[in-house]
Amino acid sequence: MSNLPTEILNLELSEDIFKGIKFFISGDVHDKVIDLLKAGGAERLNYFSDYVTHLIVGENPEENDIVDASDVYEIPALIPKWVVMCTSLKRLVSTKSYLYVPGGKLLSNLVFCFSNVREDLKYLWSLITYNGGIVQLNLNKYCNYLVTGDTTTAKYEKAESLGPEQIKIVTPDWVVETVKNHLLADPTLFHPKLINWPKPIKHESTTAITGFEPEQTEDVGKIEAKAVSDSTQALLEKLKQRMPWNQPSTPKTVSTSDPIALPML
């Protein structure tokens, strides 16, 4: 029986999410999984019969039990991860992704850890768990693969120091290619060290090229606005000067040629 990660061993359940479930165990199943089922209200039966609603399949199961579950009793034969996932979410989840597959799924018994994976995190998690793998937060001795594209994180440095014999370091593309080809891809071809990141282009300043500081010039918009303002002001001044009340007064003169009106006698 394989050891369980610390995150699973520390799981606790107080809700009756498994109430009404009667389960039968085939093969070797960790005691923690059985305890979680009982804590959630499930009942364990010692004999495989019509009363069983769920078959929990561990390591080295009886082939007849799996055949009977499918053909005779028509109940789901589930891997223990179904119990763990239900406990983590505090509710019953679909059994479709946790049905037992003879020989195991593609990523069965493999433990993965992410480091600084931001894009497609949920997608990668779904690919791994659907194909039988386990994703955990902490990097420890139970981890088989560290999935990351960053070579500067603490998890990467720790995994690198332990060596590929204990923890293999791969990029997210490894997960996609593995599931796509239904075959574990070569991890050495997907090491994050092989990523050829583009180098940033460094632009030299004008001072470095010409050898002197550029002249400080006023903003073009401000200069144009100032010119328009000065022109308008000059035009207003001209119009003001042409107003009648601003014109200089001229004295009236009497022409000597005009006849002089004499008073009548």
RAJOCOR-V600990 format. One record per helix or strand of 2 or more residues. SS is the DSSP state (@ for helix, = for strand). FROM is the first residue (numbers start at 1). LEN is the number of residues. If there is no record, write none. Layout:
{{SS FROM LEN} {SS FROM LEN}}
This chain:
{{@ 6 4} {= 22 5} {@ 31 9} {= 43 2} {= 54 4} {@ 63 10} {= 76 4} {@ 81 9} {@ 96 3} {= 111 4} {@ 121 10} {= 134 3} {= 145 3} {@ 154 9} {= 168 3} {@ 172 10} {@ 187 4} {@ 192 3} {@ 206 5} {@ 220 22} {@ 244 3}}
